[in-house]
Amino acid sequence: MRTVGFVETIPSQPGTTTFEEVVGPVCGYYLACYTVEAQEGFYAYAKLCVRKPRDVWAAKALRKLAAGPCASPEAAITAVVDHVTRKLSRRREEELGLQFSWSHTVPGA
Protein backbone atom coordinates (compact mmCIF):
# COMPACT_ATOMS: atom_id res chain seq x y z
CA MET A 1 0.00 0.00 0.00
CA ARG A 2 1.17 3.50 -0.71
CA THR A 3 -0.05 6.77 0.63
CA VAL A 4 -1.20 9.48 -1.70
CA GLY A 5 -1.61 13.21 -1.74
CA PHE A 6 -4.71 15.28 -1.22
CA VAL A 7 -7.50 15.07 -3.82
CA GLU A 8 -10.55 17.37 -3.62
CA THR A 9 -13.77 15.38 -3.65
CA ILE A 10 -17.43 16.01 -3.05
CA PRO A 11 -19.67 13.81 -0.90
CA SER A 12 -22.00 11.20 -2.39
CA GLN A 13 -21.03 11.41 -6.02
CA PRO A 14 -23.65 9.52 -8.06
CA GLY A 15 -22.55 6.06 -9.19
CA THR A 16 -19.67 5.72 -6.72
CA THR A 17 -19.33 3.71 -3.56
CA THR A 18 -18.26 5.83 -0.60
CA PHE A 19 -17.90 5.06 3.08
CA GLU A 20 -17.79 7.64 5.86
CA GLU A 21 -16.87 7.15 9.51
CA VAL A 22 -15.69 9.16 12.52
CA VAL A 23 -13.06 7.19 14.45
CA GLY A 24 -11.55 8.00 17.80
CA PRO A 25 -10.13 9.02 19.95
CA VAL A 26 -6.86 7.88 18.34
CA CYS A 27 -3.86 9.17 20.32
CA GLY A 28 -6.11 11.96 21.59
CA TYR A 29 -7.52 12.98 18.18
CA TYR A 30 -10.60 12.13 16.16
CA LEU A 31 -10.47 11.08 12.53
CA ALA A 32 -13.19 12.08 10.10
CA CYS A 33 -12.67 9.41 7.43
CA TYR A 34 -14.16 8.88 4.00
CA THR A 35 -13.39 6.86 0.89
CA VAL A 36 -13.19 7.68 -2.79
CA GLU A 37 -13.48 5.08 -5.53
CA ALA A 38 -10.93 5.24 -8.35
CA GLN A 39 -10.08 2.95 -11.26
CA GLU A 40 -7.26 1.28 -9.32
CA GLY A 41 -9.27 0.80 -6.10
CA PHE A 42 -10.45 2.75 -3.08
CA TYR A 43 -8.57 5.60 -1.43
CA ALA A 44 -9.36 6.74 2.09
CA TYR A 45 -8.81 10.16 3.57
CA ALA A 46 -8.67 11.06 7.25
CA LYS A 47 -9.12 14.56 8.60
CA LEU A 48 -7.26 14.89 11.91
CA CYS A 49 -9.55 16.75 14.36
CA VAL A 50 -9.07 17.99 17.92
CA ARG A 51 -12.78 17.54 18.76
CA LYS A 52 -15.20 14.85 17.63
CA PRO A 53 -16.86 16.20 14.48
CA ARG A 54 -20.59 15.83 13.92
CA ASP A 55 -20.11 15.60 10.17
CA VAL A 56 -17.23 14.14 8.13
CA TRP A 57 -17.57 16.80 5.45
CA ALA A 58 -17.78 19.86 7.71
CA ALA A 59 -15.01 18.68 10.07
CA LYS A 60 -12.30 21.25 10.80
CA ALA A 61 -9.02 19.43 10.21
CA LEU A 62 -5.55 20.10 11.57
CA ARG A 63 -4.18 17.87 8.82
CA LYS A 64 -5.46 15.52 6.12
CA LEU A 65 -3.82 12.15 5.42
CA ALA A 66 -4.58 9.45 2.88
CA ALA A 67 -3.97 5.78 2.05
CA GLY A 68 -4.68 3.52 -0.89
CA PRO A 69 -5.46 2.04 -3.27
CA CYS A 70 -7.27 -0.79 -1.46
CA ALA A 71 -9.69 -3.49 -2.60
CA SER A 72 -12.71 -2.22 -0.64
CA PRO A 73 -13.91 0.93 1.14
CA GLU A 74 -13.64 -0.84 4.50
CA ALA A 75 -10.04 -1.88 3.80
CA ALA A 76 -9.21 1.70 2.76
CA ILE A 77 -10.64 3.12 6.01
CA THR A 78 -8.65 0.56 8.02
CA ALA A 79 -5.50 1.45 6.06
CA VAL A 80 -5.80 5.20 6.65
CA VAL A 81 -6.61 4.75 10.36
CA ASP A 82 -3.55 2.48 10.71
CA HIS A 83 -1.41 5.01 8.83
CA VAL A 84 -2.52 7.92 11.03
CA THR A 85 -2.12 5.83 14.21
CA ARG A 86 1.48 4.96 13.28
CA LYS A 87 2.32 8.60 12.53
CA LEU A 88 0.75 9.87 15.77
CA SER A 89 2.38 7.12 17.85
CA ARG A 90 5.80 7.88 16.34
CA ARG A 91 5.33 11.58 17.03
CA ARG A 92 4.31 10.88 20.64
CA GLU A 93 7.36 8.63 21.15
CA GLU A 94 9.64 11.36 19.82
CA GLU A 95 8.05 13.94 22.15
CA LEU A 96 8.61 11.67 25.16
CA GLY A 97 12.12 10.65 24.09
CA LEU A 98 11.13 7.00 23.75
CA GLN A 99 12.83 6.43 20.40
CA PHE A 100 15.79 4.07 20.69
CA SER A 101 18.20 2.90 18.05
CA TRP A 102 18.35 -0.82 17.23
CA SER A 103 21.84 -0.99 18.76
CA HIS A 104 20.26 -0.33 22.18
CA THR A 105 18.12 -3.47 21.86
CA VAL A 106 20.97 -5.88 20.99
CA PRO A 107 22.21 -7.85 24.03
CA GLY A 108 25.78 -6.96 24.91
CA ALA A 109 25.86 -3.87 22.70
C-alpha positions as CSV (number, residue, x, y, z in Angstrom):
1,M,0.0,0.0,0.0
2,R,1.2,3.5,-0.7
3,T,-0.1,6.8,0.6
4,V,-1.2,9.5,-1.7
5,G,-1.6,13.2,-1.7
6,F,-4.7,15.3,-1.2
7,V,-7.5,15.1,-3.8
8,E,-10.5,17.4,-3.6
9,T,-13.8,15.4,-3.6
10,I,-17.4,16.0,-3.1
11,P,-19.7,13.8,-0.9
12,S,-22.0,11.2,-2.4
13,Q,-21.0,11.4,-6.0
14,P,-23.6,9.5,-8.1
15,G,-22.5,6.1,-9.2
16,T,-19.7,5.7,-6.7
17,T,-19.3,3.7,-3.6
18,T,-18.3,5.8,-0.6
19,F,-17.9,5.1,3.1
20,E,-17.8,7.6,5.9
21,E,-16.9,7.2,9.5
22,V,-15.7,9.2,12.5
23,V,-13.1,7.2,14.5
24,G,-11.5,8.0,17.8
25,P,-10.1,9.0,19.9
26,V,-6.9,7.9,18.3
27,C,-3.9,9.2,20.3
28,G,-6.1,12.0,21.6
29,Y,-7.5,13.0,18.2
30,Y,-10.6,12.1,16.2
31,L,-10.5,11.1,12.5
32,A,-13.2,12.1,10.1
33,C,-12.7,9.4,7.4
34,Y,-14.2,8.9,4.0
35,T,-13.4,6.9,0.9
36,V,-13.2,7.7,-2.8
37,E,-13.5,5.1,-5.5
38,A,-10.9,5.2,-8.4
39,Q,-10.1,2.9,-11.3
40,E,-7.3,1.3,-9.3
41,G,-9.3,0.8,-6.1
42,F,-10.5,2.8,-3.1
43,Y,-8.6,5.6,-1.4
44,A,-9.4,6.7,2.1
45,Y,-8.8,10.2,3.6
46,A,-8.7,11.1,7.3
47,K,-9.1,14.6,8.6
48,L,-7.3,14.9,11.9
49,C,-9.5,16.8,14.4
50,V,-9.1,18.0,17.9
51,R,-12.8,17.5,18.8
52,K,-15.2,14.9,17.6
53,P,-16.9,16.2,14.5
54,R,-20.6,15.8,13.9
55,D,-20.1,15.6,10.2
56,V,-17.2,14.1,8.1
57,W,-17.6,16.8,5.4
58,A,-17.8,19.9,7.7
59,A,-15.0,18.7,10.1
60,K,-12.3,21.2,10.8
61,A,-9.0,19.4,10.2
62,L,-5.5,20.1,11.6
63,R,-4.2,17.9,8.8
64,K,-5.5,15.5,6.1
65,L,-3.8,12.2,5.4
66,A,-4.6,9.4,2.9
67,A,-4.0,5.8,2.1
68,G,-4.7,3.5,-0.9
69,P,-5.5,2.0,-3.3
70,C,-7.3,-0.8,-1.5
71,A,-9.7,-3.5,-2.6
72,S,-12.7,-2.2,-0.6
73,P,-13.9,0.9,1.1
74,E,-13.6,-0.8,4.5
75,A,-10.0,-1.9,3.8
76,A,-9.2,1.7,2.8
77,I,-10.6,3.1,6.0
78,T,-8.7,0.6,8.0
79,A,-5.5,1.4,6.1
80,V,-5.8,5.2,6.7
81,V,-6.6,4.7,10.4
82,D,-3.6,2.5,10.7
83,H,-1.4,5.0,8.8
84,V,-2.5,7.9,11.0
85,T,-2.1,5.8,14.2
86,R,1.5,5.0,13.3
87,K,2.3,8.6,12.5
88,L,0.8,9.9,15.8
89,S,2.4,7.1,17.8
90,R,5.8,7.9,16.3
91,R,5.3,11.6,17.0
92,R,4.3,10.9,20.6
93,E,7.4,8.6,21.2
94,E,9.6,11.4,19.8
95,E,8.1,13.9,22.1
96,L,8.6,11.7,25.2
97,G,12.1,10.7,24.1
98,L,11.1,7.0,23.7
99,Q,12.8,6.4,20.4
100,F,15.8,4.1,20.7
101,S,18.2,2.9,18.0
102,W,18.4,-0.8,17.2
103,S,21.8,-1.0,18.8
104,H,20.3,-0.3,22.2
105,T,18.1,-3.5,21.9
106,V,21.0,-5.9,21.0
107,P,22.2,-7.8,24.0
108,G,25.8,-7.0,24.9
109,A,25.9,-3.9,22.7
